[in-house]
Amino acid sequence: MRFPKKGQTDTIIYTNRTTISNIPETAYEYIVNGKSAIEWIMERYQITINKESGIKNDPNDWAT
């Protein structure tokens, strides 16, 4: 998940085939741990790789 451009928060690109658009600014007013709930979820759904084991954690793997 990512924004198309820095500062353009009305659209989120989920995958190359799925885009969420027309997100109102008020959706970013709900705060979780110092960030908007939308940005908090986007951060948690990032692909990570453990440095020691090399295991890849891809929360979107089920969608392929």
mmCIF file as Biopython writes it, N, C-alpha, C and O atoms, coordinates in Angstrom:
data_model
#
loop_
_atom_site.group_PDB
_atom_site.id
_atom_site.type_symbol
_atom_site.label_atom_id
_atom_site.label_alt_id
_atom_site.label_comp_id
_atom_site.label_asym_id
_atom_site.label_entity_id
_atom_site.label_seq_id
_atom_site.pdbx_PDB_ins_code
_atom_site.Cartn_x
_atom_site.Cartn_y
_atom_site.Cartn_z
_atom_site.occupancy
_atom_site.B_iso_or_equiv
_atom_site.auth_seq_id
_atom_site.auth_asym_id
_atom_site.pdbx_PDB_model_num
ATOM 1   N N  . MET A ? 1  ? 0.841   -1.181  0.000   1.0 0.0 1  A 1 
ATOM 2   C CA . MET A ? 1  ? 0.000   0.000   0.000   1.0 0.0 1  A 1 
ATOM 3   C C  . MET A ? 1  ? 0.877   1.232   0.000   1.0 0.0 1  A 1 
ATOM 4   O O  . MET A ? 1  ? 1.878   1.316   0.712   1.0 0.0 1  A 1 
ATOM 5   N N  . ARG A ? 2  ? 0.472   2.184   -0.819  1.0 0.0 2  A 1 
ATOM 6   C CA . ARG A ? 2  ? 1.227   3.431   -0.869  1.0 0.0 2  A 1 
ATOM 7   C C  . ARG A ? 2  ? 0.364   4.523   -1.483  1.0 0.0 2  A 1 
ATOM 8   O O  . ARG A ? 2  ? -0.645  4.262   -2.138  1.0 0.0 2  A 1 
ATOM 9   N N  . PHE A ? 3  ? 0.801   5.760   -1.246  1.0 0.0 3  A 1 
ATOM 10  C CA . PHE A ? 3  ? 0.169   6.900   -1.893  1.0 0.0 3  A 1 
ATOM 11  C C  . PHE A ? 3  ? 0.815   7.083   -3.264  1.0 0.0 3  A 1 
ATOM 12  O O  . PHE A ? 3  ? 1.994   6.769   -3.423  1.0 0.0 3  A 1 
ATOM 13  N N  . PRO A ? 4  ? 0.075   7.583   -4.264  1.0 0.0 4  A 1 
ATOM 14  C CA . PRO A ? 4  ? 0.659   7.778   -5.595  1.0 0.0 4  A 1 
ATOM 15  C C  . PRO A ? 4  ? 1.812   8.785   -5.585  1.0 0.0 4  A 1 
ATOM 16  O O  . PRO A ? 4  ? 2.822   8.574   -6.256  1.0 0.0 4  A 1 
ATOM 17  N N  . LYS A ? 5  ? 1.669   9.869   -4.835  1.0 0.0 5  A 1 
ATOM 18  C CA . LYS A ? 5  ? 2.701   10.905  -4.711  1.0 0.0 5  A 1 
ATOM 19  C C  . LYS A ? 5  ? 2.732   11.359  -3.260  1.0 0.0 5  A 1 
ATOM 20  O O  . LYS A ? 5  ? 1.755   11.202  -2.529  1.0 0.0 5  A 1 
ATOM 21  N N  . LYS A ? 6  ? 3.839   11.911  -2.859  1.0 0.0 6  A 1 
ATOM 22  C CA . LYS A ? 6  ? 3.939   12.458  -1.516  1.0 0.0 6  A 1 
ATOM 23  C C  . LYS A ? 6  ? 2.938   13.596  -1.363  1.0 0.0 6  A 1 
ATOM 24  O O  . LYS A ? 6  ? 2.899   14.512  -2.184  1.0 0.0 6  A 1 
ATOM 25  N N  . GLY A ? 7  ? 2.140   13.532  -0.324  1.0 0.0 7  A 1 
ATOM 26  C CA . GLY A ? 7  ? 1.144   14.566  -0.076  1.0 0.0 7  A 1 
ATOM 27  C C  . GLY A ? 7  ? -0.201  14.317  -0.733  1.0 0.0 7  A 1 
ATOM 28  O O  . GLY A ? 7  ? -1.160  15.025  -0.423  1.0 0.0 7  A 1 
ATOM 29  N N  . GLN A ? 8  ? -0.314  13.353  -1.617  1.0 0.0 8  A 1 
ATOM 30  C CA . GLN A ? 8  ? -1.592  13.040  -2.260  1.0 0.0 8  A 1 
ATOM 31  C C  . GLN A ? 8  ? -2.252  11.914  -1.474  1.0 0.0 8  A 1 
ATOM 32  O O  . GLN A ? 8  ? -2.030  10.736  -1.754  1.0 0.0 8  A 1 
ATOM 33  N N  . THR A ? 9  ? -3.064  12.287  -0.486  1.0 0.0 9  A 1 
ATOM 34  C CA . THR A ? 9  ? -3.649  11.297  0.417   1.0 0.0 9  A 1 
ATOM 35  C C  . THR A ? 9  ? -5.081  10.922  0.062   1.0 0.0 9  A 1 
ATOM 36  O O  . THR A ? 9  ? -5.716  10.168  0.798   1.0 0.0 9  A 1 
ATOM 37  N N  . ASP A ? 10 ? -5.599  11.431  -1.046  1.0 0.0 10 A 1 
ATOM 38  C CA . ASP A ? 10 ? -6.969  11.080  -1.430  1.0 0.0 10 A 1 
ATOM 39  C C  . ASP A ? 10 ? -7.029  9.767   -2.199  1.0 0.0 10 A 1 
ATOM 40  O O  . ASP A ? 10 ? -8.115  9.304   -2.547  1.0 0.0 10 A 1 
ATOM 41  N N  . THR A ? 11 ? -5.868  9.159   -2.471  1.0 0.0 11 A 1 
ATOM 42  C CA . THR A ? 11 ? -5.797  7.903   -3.216  1.0 0.0 11 A 1 
ATOM 43  C C  . THR A ? 11 ? -4.762  6.993   -2.574  1.0 0.0 11 A 1 
ATOM 44  O O  . THR A ? 11 ? -3.696  7.451   -2.161  1.0 0.0 11 A 1 
ATOM 45  N N  . ILE A ? 12 ? -5.075  5.701   -2.491  1.0 0.0 12 A 1 
ATOM 46  C CA . ILE A ? 12 ? -4.140  4.696   -1.996  1.0 0.0 12 A 1 
ATOM 47  C C  . ILE A ? 12 ? -4.042  3.605   -3.057  1.0 0.0 12 A 1 
ATOM 48  O O  . ILE A ? 12 ? -5.057  3.082   -3.518  1.0 0.0 12 A 1 
ATOM 49  N N  . ILE A ? 13 ? -2.829  3.272   -3.435  1.0 0.0 13 A 1 
ATOM 50  C CA . ILE A ? 13 ? -2.608  2.171   -4.374  1.0 0.0 13 A 1 
ATOM 51  C C  . ILE A ? 13 ? -2.344  0.930   -3.534  1.0 0.0 13 A 1 
ATOM 52  O O  . ILE A ? 13 ? -1.326  0.841   -2.847  1.0 0.0 13 A 1 
ATOM 53  N N  . TYR A ? 14 ? -3.262  -0.025  -3.590  1.0 0.0 14 A 1 
ATOM 54  C CA . TYR A ? 14 ? -3.156  -1.256  -2.801  1.0 0.0 14 A 1 
ATOM 55  C C  . TYR A ? 14 ? -2.303  -2.284  -3.537  1.0 0.0 14 A 1 
ATOM 56  O O  . TYR A ? 14 ? -1.345  -2.815  -2.974  1.0 0.0 14 A 1 
ATOM 57  N N  . THR A ? 15 ? -2.643  -2.564  -4.777  1.0 0.0 15 A 1 
ATOM 58  C CA . THR A ? 15 ? -1.843  -3.416  -5.663  1.0 0.0 15 A 1 
ATOM 59  C C  . THR A ? 15 ? -1.841  -2.749  -7.029  1.0 0.0 15 A 1 
ATOM 60  O O  . THR A ? 15 ? -2.435  -1.685  -7.208  1.0 0.0 15 A 1 
ATOM 61  N N  . ASN A ? 16 ? -1.174  -3.372  -7.989  1.0 0.0 16 A 1 
ATOM 62  C CA . ASN A ? 16 ? -1.167  -2.770  -9.320  1.0 0.0 16 A 1 
ATOM 63  C C  . ASN A ? 16 ? -2.538  -2.823  -9.987  1.0 0.0 16 A 1 
ATOM 64  O O  . ASN A ? 16 ? -2.761  -2.146  -10.991 1.0 0.0 16 A 1 
ATOM 65  N N  . ARG A ? 17 ? -3.462  -3.620  -9.443  1.0 0.0 17 A 1 
ATOM 66  C CA . ARG A ? 17 ? -4.818  -3.702  -10.002 1.0 0.0 17 A 1 
ATOM 67  C C  . ARG A ? 17 ? -5.876  -3.094  -9.101  1.0 0.0 17 A 1 
ATOM 68  O O  . ARG A ? 17 ? -7.020  -2.940  -9.529  1.0 0.0 17 A 1 
ATOM 69  N N  . THR A ? 18 ? -5.532  -2.741  -7.857  1.0 0.0 18 A 1 
ATOM 70  C CA . THR A ? 18 ? -6.521  -2.233  -6.909  1.0 0.0 18 A 1 
ATOM 71  C C  . THR A ? 18 ? -6.105  -0.867  -6.390  1.0 0.0 18 A 1 
ATOM 72  O O  . THR A ? 18 ? -5.020  -0.709  -5.830  1.0 0.0 18 A 1 
ATOM 73  N N  . THR A ? 19 ? -6.976  0.119   -6.579  1.0 0.0 19 A 1 
ATOM 74  C CA . THR A ? 19 ? -6.740  1.486   -6.115  1.0 0.0 19 A 1 
ATOM 75  C C  . THR A ? 19 ? -7.970  1.980   -5.373  1.0 0.0 19 A 1 
ATOM 76  O O  . THR A ? 19 ? -9.101  1.790   -5.822  1.0 0.0 19 A 1 
ATOM 77  N N  . ILE A ? 20 ? -7.737  2.609   -4.245  1.0 0.0 20 A 1 
ATOM 78  C CA . ILE A ? 20 ? -8.821  3.228   -3.470  1.0 0.0 20 A 1 
ATOM 79  C C  . ILE A ? 20 ? -8.696  4.725   -3.683  1.0 0.0 20 A 1 
ATOM 80  O O  . ILE A ? 20 ? -7.634  5.300   -3.447  1.0 0.0 20 A 1 
ATOM 81  N N  . SER A ? 21 ? -9.770  5.359   -4.126  1.0 0.0 21 A 1 
ATOM 82  C CA . SER A ? 21 ? -9.686  6.793   -4.412  1.0 0.0 21 A 1 
ATOM 83  C C  . SER A ? 21 ? -10.840 7.546   -3.768  1.0 0.0 21 A 1 
ATOM 84  O O  . SER A ? 21 ? -11.762 6.953   -3.208  1.0 0.0 21 A 1 
ATOM 85  N N  . ASN A ? 22 ? -10.765 8.856   -3.861  1.0 0.0 22 A 1 
ATOM 86  C CA . ASN A ? 22 ? -11.763 9.770   -3.292  1.0 0.0 22 A 1 
ATOM 87  C C  . ASN A ? 22 ? -11.869 9.621   -1.770  1.0 0.0 22 A 1 
ATOM 88  O O  . ASN A ? 22 ? -12.971 9.646   -1.222  1.0 0.0 22 A 1 
ATOM 89  N N  . ILE A ? 23 ? -10.743 9.467   -1.093  1.0 0.0 23 A 1 
ATOM 90  C CA . ILE A ? 23 ? -10.717 9.370   0.370   1.0 0.0 23 A 1 
ATOM 91  C C  . ILE A ? 23 ? -10.809 10.791  0.918   1.0 0.0 23 A 1 
ATOM 92  O O  . ILE A ? 23 ? -9.964  11.627  0.600   1.0 0.0 23 A 1 
ATOM 93  N N  . PRO A ? 24 ? -11.823 11.077  1.739   1.0 0.0 24 A 1 
ATOM 94  C CA . PRO A ? 24 ? -11.958 12.444  2.268   1.0 0.0 24 A 1 
ATOM 95  C C  . PRO A ? 24 ? -10.903 12.731  3.336   1.0 0.0 24 A 1 
ATOM 96  O O  . PRO A ? 24 ? -10.414 11.815  3.998   1.0 0.0 24 A 1 
ATOM 97  N N  . GLU A ? 25 ? -10.557 14.005  3.499   1.0 0.0 25 A 1 
ATOM 98  C CA . GLU A ? 25 ? -9.562  14.405  4.493   1.0 0.0 25 A 1 
ATOM 99  C C  . GLU A ? 25 ? -10.000 14.055  5.907   1.0 0.0 25 A 1 
ATOM 100 O O  . GLU A ? 25 ? -9.161  13.812  6.774   1.0 0.0 25 A 1 
ATOM 101 N N  . THR A ? 26 ? -11.300 14.028  6.144   1.0 0.0 26 A 1 
ATOM 102 C CA . THR A ? 26 ? -11.792 13.719  7.487   1.0 0.0 26 A 1 
ATOM 103 C C  . THR A ? 26 ? -11.474 12.278  7.893   1.0 0.0 26 A 1 
ATOM 104 O O  . THR A ? 26 ? -11.473 11.965  9.083   1.0 0.0 26 A 1 
ATOM 105 N N  . ALA A ? 27 ? -11.209 11.406  6.933   1.0 0.0 27 A 1 
ATOM 106 C CA . ALA A ? 27 ? -10.860 10.014  7.246   1.0 0.0 27 A 1 
ATOM 107 C C  . ALA A ? 27 ? -9.520  9.932   7.971   1.0 0.0 27 A 1 
ATOM 108 O O  . ALA A ? 27 ? -9.248  8.948   8.658   1.0 0.0 27 A 1 
ATOM 109 N N  . TYR A ? 28 ? -8.693  10.942  7.827   1.0 0.0 28 A 1 
ATOM 110 C CA . TYR A ? 28 ? -7.375  10.952  8.457   1.0 0.0 28 A 1 
ATOM 111 C C  . TYR A ? 28 ? -7.392  11.586  9.856   1.0 0.0 28 A 1 
ATOM 112 O O  . TYR A ? 28 ? -6.347  11.692  10.497  1.0 0.0 28 A 1 
ATOM 113 N N  . GLU A ? 29 ? -8.556  12.000  10.325  1.0 0.0 29 A 1 
ATOM 114 C CA . GLU A ? 29 ? -8.659  12.644  11.635  1.0 0.0 29 A 1 
ATOM 115 C C  . GLU A ? 29 ? -8.625  11.644  12.795  1.0 0.0 29 A 1 
ATOM 116 O O  . GLU A ? 29 ? -8.273  12.022  13.912  1.0 0.0 29 A 1 
ATOM 117 N N  . TYR A ? 30 ? -8.976  10.393  12.559  1.0 0.0 30 A 1 
ATOM 118 C CA . TYR A ? 30 ? -8.943  9.384   13.621  1.0 0.0 30 A 1 
ATOM 119 C C  . TYR A ? 30 ? -7.492  8.967   13.820  1.0 0.0 30 A 1 
ATOM 120 O O  . TYR A ? 30 ? -6.845  8.503   12.881  1.0 0.0 30 A 1 
ATOM 121 N N  . ILE A ? 31 ? -6.978  9.129   15.033  1.0 0.0 31 A 1 
ATOM 122 C CA . ILE A ? 31 ? -5.560  8.924   15.324  1.0 0.0 31 A 1 
ATOM 123 C C  . ILE A ? 31 ? -5.345  7.649   16.134  1.0 0.0 31 A 1 
ATOM 124 O O  . ILE A ? 31 ? -6.062  7.388   17.100  1.0 0.0 31 A 1 
ATOM 125 N N  . VAL A ? 32 ? -4.341  6.849   15.728  1.0 0.0 32 A 1 
ATOM 126 C CA . VAL A ? 32 ? -3.919  5.637   16.445  1.0 0.0 32 A 1 
ATOM 127 C C  . VAL A ? 32 ? -2.404  5.725   16.625  1.0 0.0 32 A 1 
ATOM 128 O O  . VAL A ? 32 ? -1.666  5.811   15.644  1.0 0.0 32 A 1 
ATOM 129 N N  . ASN A ? 33 ? -1.945  5.703   17.860  1.0 0.0 33 A 1 
ATOM 130 C CA . ASN A ? 33 ? -0.509  5.767   18.164  1.0 0.0 33 A 1 
ATOM 131 C C  . ASN A ? 33 ? 0.199   6.929   17.468  1.0 0.0 33 A 1 
ATOM 132 O O  . ASN A ? 33 ? 1.314   6.770   16.973  1.0 0.0 33 A 1 
ATOM 133 N N  . GLY A ? 34 ? -0.442  8.084   17.431  1.0 0.0 34 A 1 
ATOM 134 C CA . GLY A ? 34 ? 0.181   9.280   16.878  1.0 0.0 34 A 1 
ATOM 135 C C  . GLY A ? 34 ? 0.080   9.432   15.371  1.0 0.0 34 A 1 
ATOM 136 O O  . GLY A ? 34 ? 0.583   10.411  14.820  1.0 0.0 34 A 1 
ATOM 137 N N  . LYS A ? 35 ? -0.560  8.485   14.687  1.0 0.0 35 A 1 
ATOM 138 C CA . LYS A ? 35 ? -0.742  8.568   13.230  1.0 0.0 35 A 1 
ATOM 139 C C  . LYS A ? 35 ? -2.217  8.386   12.924  1.0 0.0 35 A 1 
ATOM 140 O O  . LYS A ? 35 ? -2.984  7.879   13.742  1.0 0.0 35 A 1 
ATOM 141 N N  . SER A ? 36 ? -2.594  8.811   11.729  1.0 0.0 36 A 1 
ATOM 142 C CA . SER A ? 36 ? -3.977  8.538   11.334  1.0 0.0 36 A 1 
ATOM 143 C C  . SER A ? 36 ? -4.141  7.026   11.208  1.0 0.0 36 A 1 
ATOM 144 O O  . SER A ? 36 ? -3.181  6.319   10.902  1.0 0.0 36 A 1 
ATOM 145 N N  . ALA A ? 37 ? -5.330  6.540   11.438  1.0 0.0 37 A 1 
ATOM 146 C CA . ALA A ? 37 ? -5.579  5.092   11.391  1.0 0.0 37 A 1 
ATOM 147 C C  . ALA A ? 37 ? -5.236  4.513   10.017  1.0 0.0 37 A 1 
ATOM 148 O O  . ALA A ? 37 ? -4.735  3.392   9.925   1.0 0.0 37 A 1 
ATOM 149 N N  . ILE A ? 38 ? -5.500  5.259   8.967   1.0 0.0 38 A 1 
ATOM 150 C CA . ILE A ? 38 ? -5.192  4.780   7.615   1.0 0.0 38 A 1 
ATOM 151 C C  . ILE A ? 38 ? -3.692  4.619   7.436   1.0 0.0 38 A 1 
ATOM 152 O O  . ILE A ? 38 ? -3.234  3.595   6.929   1.0 0.0 38 A 1 
ATOM 153 N N  . GLU A ? 39 ? -2.920  5.624   7.849   1.0 0.0 39 A 1 
ATOM 154 C CA . GLU A ? 39 ? -1.460  5.546   7.712   1.0 0.0 39 A 1 
ATOM 155 C C  . GLU A ? 39 ? -0.877  4.475   8.632   1.0 0.0 39 A 1 
ATOM 156 O O  . GLU A ? 39 ? 0.119   3.840   8.286   1.0 0.0 39 A 1 
ATOM 157 N N  . TRP A ? 40 ? -1.482  4.270   9.791   1.0 0.0 40 A 1 
ATOM 158 C CA . TRP A ? 40 ? -1.026  3.235   10.721  1.0 0.0 40 A 1 
ATOM 159 C C  . TRP A ? 40 ? -1.187  1.848   10.082  1.0 0.0 40 A 1 
ATOM 160 O O  . TRP A ? 40 ? -0.282  1.018   10.162  1.0 0.0 40 A 1 
ATOM 161 N N  . ILE A ? 41 ? -2.326  1.602   9.457   1.0 0.0 41 A 1 
ATOM 162 C CA . ILE A ? 41 ? -2.558  0.316   8.786   1.0 0.0 41 A 1 
ATOM 163 C C  . ILE A ? 41 ? -1.618  0.154   7.604   1.0 0.0 41 A 1 
ATOM 164 O O  . ILE A ? 41 ? -1.078  -0.930  7.385   1.0 0.0 41 A 1 
ATOM 165 N N  . MET A ? 42 ? -1.417  1.217   6.844   1.0 0.0 42 A 1 
ATOM 166 C CA . MET A ? 42 ? -0.502  1.139   5.702   1.0 0.0 42 A 1 
ATOM 167 C C  . MET A ? 42 ? 0.911   0.774   6.161   1.0 0.0 42 A 1 
ATOM 168 O O  . MET A ? 42 ? 1.606   0.009   5.493   1.0 0.0 42 A 1 
ATOM 169 N N  . GLU A ? 43 ? 1.328   1.315   7.286   1.0 0.0 43 A 1 
ATOM 170 C CA . GLU A ? 43 ? 2.653   0.998   7.829   1.0 0.0 43 A 1 
ATOM 171 C C  . GLU A ? 43 ? 2.742   -0.460  8.258   1.0 0.0 43 A 1 
ATOM 172 O O  . GLU A ? 43 ? 3.761   -1.112  8.029   1.0 0.0 43 A 1 
ATOM 173 N N  . ARG A ? 44 ? 1.698   -0.970  8.872   1.0 0.0 44 A 1 
ATOM 174 C CA . ARG A ? 44 ? 1.682   -2.351  9.356   1.0 0.0 44 A 1 
ATOM 175 C C  . ARG A ? 44 ? 1.625   -3.363  8.214   1.0 0.0 44 A 1 
ATOM 176 O O  . ARG A ? 44 ? 2.065   -4.501  8.379   1.0 0.0 44 A 1 
ATOM 177 N N  . TYR A ? 45 ? 1.101   -2.974  7.082   1.0 0.0 45 A 1 
ATOM 178 C CA . TYR A ? 45 ? 0.971   -3.898  5.948   1.0 0.0 45 A 1 
ATOM 179 C C  . TYR A ? 45 ? 2.140   -3.841  4.980   1.0 0.0 45 A 1 
ATOM 180 O O  . TYR A ? 45 ? 2.022   -4.287  3.839   1.0 0.0 45 A 1 
ATOM 181 N N  . GLN A ? 46 ? 3.262   -3.301  5.421   1.0 0.0 46 A 1 
ATOM 182 C CA . GLN A ? 46 ? 4.456   -3.270  4.587   1.0 0.0 46 A 1 
ATOM 183 C C  . GLN A ? 46 ? 5.109   -4.648  4.564   1.0 0.0 46 A 1 
ATOM 184 O O  . GLN A ? 46 ? 5.022   -5.392  5.541   1.0 0.0 46 A 1 
ATOM 185 N N  . ILE A ? 47 ? 5.754   -4.988  3.472   1.0 0.0 47 A 1 
ATOM 186 C CA . ILE A ? 47 ? 6.480   -6.245  3.357   1.0 0.0 47 A 1 
ATOM 187 C C  . ILE A ? 47 ? 7.796   -6.088  4.113   1.0 0.0 47 A 1 
ATOM 188 O O  . ILE A ? 47 ? 8.538   -5.132  3.891   1.0 0.0 47 A 1 
ATOM 189 N N  . THR A ? 48 ? 8.079   -7.039  5.013   1.0 0.0 48 A 1 
ATOM 190 C CA . THR A ? 48 ? 9.325   -7.000  5.775   1.0 0.0 48 A 1 
ATOM 191 C C  . THR A ? 48 ? 10.062  -8.316  5.608   1.0 0.0 48 A 1 
ATOM 192 O O  . THR A ? 48 ? 9.458   -9.363  5.378   1.0 0.0 48 A 1 
ATOM 193 N N  . ILE A ? 49 ? 11.387  -8.239  5.729   1.0 0.0 49 A 1 
ATOM 194 C CA . ILE A ? 49 ? 12.229  -9.436  5.672   1.0 0.0 49 A 1 
ATOM 195 C C  . ILE A ? 49 ? 13.108  -9.437  6.908   1.0 0.0 49 A 1 
ATOM 196 O O  . ILE A ? 49 ? 13.826  -8.471  7.165   1.0 0.0 49 A 1 
ATOM 197 N N  . ASN A ? 50 ? 13.054  -10.521 7.676   1.0 0.0 50 A 1 
ATOM 198 C CA . ASN A ? 50 ? 13.870  -10.661 8.866   1.0 0.0 50 A 1 
ATOM 199 C C  . ASN A ? 50 ? 15.335  -10.776 8.459   1.0 0.0 50 A 1 
ATOM 200 O O  . ASN A ? 50 ? 15.689  -11.624 7.640   1.0 0.0 50 A 1 
ATOM 201 N N  . LYS A ? 51 ? 16.189  -9.924  9.030   1.0 0.0 51 A 1 
ATOM 202 C CA . LYS A ? 51 ? 17.600  -9.910  8.639   1.0 0.0 51 A 1 
ATOM 203 C C  . LYS A ? 51 ? 18.313  -11.209 8.979   1.0 0.0 51 A 1 
ATOM 204 O O  . LYS A ? 51 ? 19.137  -11.685 8.198   1.0 0.0 51 A 1 
ATOM 205 N N  . GLU A ? 52 ? 18.009  -11.786 10.133  1.0 0.0 52 A 1 
ATOM 206 C CA . GLU A ? 52 ? 18.716  -12.992 10.572  1.0 0.0 52 A 1 
ATOM 207 C C  . GLU A ? 52 ? 18.287  -14.237 9.805   1.0 0.0 52 A 1 
ATOM 208 O O  . GLU A ? 52 ? 19.128  -15.010 9.347   1.0 0.0 52 A 1 
ATOM 209 N N  . SER A ? 53 ? 16.962  -14.431 9.665   1.0 0.0 53 A 1 
ATOM 210 C CA . SER A ? 53 ? 16.477  -15.661 9.048   1.0 0.0 53 A 1 
ATOM 211 C C  . SER A ? 53 ? 16.200  -15.531 7.556   1.0 0.0 53 A 1 
ATOM 212 O O  . SER A ? 53 ? 16.179  -16.530 6.836   1.0 0.0 53 A 1 
ATOM 213 N N  . GLY A ? 54 ? 15.988  -14.303 7.092   1.0 0.0 54 A 1 
ATOM 214 C CA . GLY A ? 54 ? 15.648  -14.097 5.694   1.0 0.0 54 A 1 
ATOM 215 C C  . GLY A ? 54 ? 14.197  -14.402 5.380   1.0 0.0 54 A 1 
ATOM 216 O O  . GLY A ? 54 ? 13.804  -14.415 4.213   1.0 0.0 54 A 1 
ATOM 217 N N  . ILE A ? 55 ? 13.390  -14.651 6.416   1.0 0.0 55 A 1 
ATOM 218 C CA . ILE A ? 55 ? 11.966  -14.953 6.218   1.0 0.0 55 A 1 
ATOM 219 C C  . ILE A ? 55 ? 11.231  -13.674 5.830   1.0 0.0 55 A 1 
ATOM 220 O O  . ILE A ? 55 ? 11.373  -12.633 6.472   1.0 0.0 55 A 1 
ATOM 221 N N  . LYS A ? 56 ? 10.445  -13.782 4.767   1.0 0.0 56 A 1 
ATOM 222 C CA . LYS A ? 56 ? 9.682   -12.660 4.244   1.0 0.0 56 A 1 
ATOM 223 C C  . LYS A ? 56 ? 8.277   -12.679 4.841   1.0 0.0 56 A 1 
ATOM 224 O O  . LYS A ? 56 ? 7.587   -13.697 4.791   1.0 0.0 56 A 1 
ATOM 225 N N  . ASN A ? 57 ? 7.861   -11.549 5.404   1.0 0.0 57 A 1 
ATOM 226 C CA . ASN A ? 57 ? 6.510   -11.390 5.936   1.0 0.0 57 A 1 
ATOM 227 C C  . ASN A ? 57 ? 5.749   -10.476 4.992   1.0 0.0 57 A 1 
ATOM 228 O O  . ASN A ? 57 ? 5.951   -9.261  4.987   1.0 0.0 57 A 1 
ATOM 229 N N  . ASP A ? 58 ? 4.870   -11.071 4.192   1.0 0.0 58 A 1 
ATOM 230 C CA . ASP A ? 58 ? 4.075   -10.325 3.235   1.0 0.0 58 A 1 
ATOM 231 C C  . ASP A ? 58 ? 2.604   -10.489 3.591   1.0 0.0 58 A 1 
ATOM 232 O O  . ASP A ? 58 ? 2.011   -11.517 3.261   1.0 0.0 58 A 1 
ATOM 233 N N  . PRO A ? 59 ? 1.987   -9.493  4.264   1.0 0.0 59 A 1 
ATOM 234 C CA . PRO A ? 59 ? 0.589   -9.606  4.650   1.0 0.0 59 A 1 
ATOM 235 C C  . PRO A ? 59 ? -0.356  -9.677  3.469   1.0 0.0 59 A 1 
ATOM 236 O O  . PRO A ? 59 ? -1.521  -10.040 3.634   1.0 0.0 59 A 1 
ATOM 237 N N  . ASN A ? 60 ? 0.113   -9.341  2.291   1.0 0.0 60 A 1 
ATOM 238 C CA . ASN A ? 60 ? -0.725  -9.375  1.101   1.0 0.0 60 A 1 
ATOM 239 C C  . ASN A ? 60 ? -0.538  -10.652 0.293   1.0 0.0 60 A 1 
ATOM 240 O O  . ASN A ? 60 ? -1.087  -10.776 -0.802  1.0 0.0 60 A 1 
ATOM 241 N N  . ASP A ? 61 ? 0.231   -11.604 0.819   1.0 0.0 61 A 1 
ATOM 242 C CA . ASP A ? 61 ? 0.539   -12.828 0.095   1.0 0.0 61 A 1 
ATOM 243 C C  . ASP A ? 61 ? -0.702  -13.639 -0.260  1.0 0.0 61 A 1 
ATOM 244 O O  . ASP A ? 61 ? -0.719  -14.328 -1.280  1.0 0.0 61 A 1 
ATOM 245 N N  . TRP A ? 62 ? -1.715  -13.566 0.552   1.0 0.0 62 A 1 
ATOM 246 C CA . TRP A ? 62 ? -2.940  -14.327 0.311   1.0 0.0 62 A 1 
ATOM 247 C C  . TRP A ? 62 ? -3.639  -13.871 -0.973  1.0 0.0 62 A 1 
ATOM 248 O O  . TRP A ? 62 ? -4.403  -14.633 -1.566  1.0 0.0 62 A 1 
ATOM 249 N N  . ALA A ? 63 ? -3.382  -12.633 -1.402  1.0 0.0 63 A 1 
ATOM 250 C CA . ALA A ? 63 ? -4.089  -12.075 -2.551  1.0 0.0 63 A 1 
ATOM 251 C C  . ALA A ? 63 ? -3.518  -12.505 -3.894  1.0 0.0 63 A 1 
ATOM 252 O O  . ALA A ? 63 ? -4.111  -12.207 -4.931  1.0 0.0 63 A 1 
ATOM 253 N N  . THR A ? 64 ? -2.381  -13.199 -3.903  1.0 0.0 64 A 1 
ATOM 254 C CA . THR A ? 64 ? -1.771  -13.576 -5.185  1.0 0.0 64 A 1 
ATOM 255 C C  . THR A ? 64 ? -2.308  -14.870 -5.732  1.0 0.0 64 A 1 
ATOM 256 O O  . THR A ? 64 ? -1.887  -15.310 -6.801  1.0 0.0 64 A 1 
#
